[in-house]
């Protein structure tokens, strides 16, 4: 149940929203634990566990032409944002060929701190 289902959570002033791969048992357990609190569920296709696996794969890549500087996982775990330095076109081709629509590749600029 848990890691294969859970994607993320967001807190609101009137309760919280749980992002998860649909699972009736998981939903029932969350409702039980959050008794008296408003809980909303949002369906996702991927769990956080799956998104974390992709994040680790991306961060572990060694390539020529670009460096991966960051990978962020959104609450719904759908499309991971990948920040790169170097050749953006090569990064997009390489990462999208391997991970498809699960990644969005963006240029990251490093700004030196004045000292």
N, C-alpha and C positions, 0 to 999 in steps of 0.2 A: 504494500500500500504506500506509505510515506514517500520515500525518495523517488520512486518511479512515477509518482502522481503529482507531487507538489512542484509548483513553478515559482510562485512568489506571493507577496502580500503587500497591501497598501492600507494604511490607517487613515480613517476619515473621522470627522468630528462626531458622527453618529454610529460608528462601528468600524468594520473593516471589510476589505475585499480579499478573497483568497483566489489566486490564479492557480488552476490545476487541470491536469488531464482528467476528464470526467470519470468519477468513481463514486458510486453510491455509498460504499462503506466508509471511504475517506470523508465524504460530506457529512455523514451521520456522526462520525467521531468528532469532527470540528464543531458541529452544532452542539453536541453534548458538552464538550470542553468550554464552549463559549456561551453557555446558557445565560440568557438575559441580555445578550449583546447582539446587535444587528450584524449579521454576517451575509455578505453577498458572494456568490461564486461566479467566476468568469472562466469559461472553457478555454483551454489552450491545447495545442497539438503536442507540445514537448514539455518534459519535466525539467526542473533546474539541474538535475543530475545529468541529463542529456546535454544541456547547454554548457555545463561545466566541463564535460568531456571535450566538447568542441573548443572551448576557451583554452583549455590546456594544450590541445593539439596545435592551435594557432600560435600560442605563445612559445611552443617548443620548436616551431619551424625554423630551419636555417636556410636562408635563401641568398641569392645574389641580386642586388639591385634595390632592395628595400629592407627595412627593419620594422618589425611589429613593435609599437610602443605601448599600446593599450588594447584591451578587449573588454567591453562592458556588456553585461547581461541585463536585458530589460525584465520587468516584472512578469511579462507573459512568456518570456524565454523564446520568442519567435525568431527575431533577427538580431544577431549580435553585432555591435558596432566595433569595428576594428580600426584603430588608429595606426597609421604607418608613416615612416620617414623614408624619403628616397623616391624611387620611381613609382609614382602612383598607378600608372597604366599597367606596369608589370605586376604590381601588388594585386590589383583588381583581377587581372587575368588568372594569376596563380591561385589566389584564395577562392575566387568564385568557381574555378574549375574543380577545386577540391571540395568545397563546402556548399556550392550552389547558392540558393536564395537565403540560406541561413546566416550569411554575413553581408554587412554593408561596409565597404572599405572607404575610409576617409583619410585625407592628408592631415598629419599632425606637425605643427611647427614648434620647435623648441625655442623658447625665448630666454636668453641668458639673463640672470639676475645681476643687476648693476651692483657693483661692489666697490 
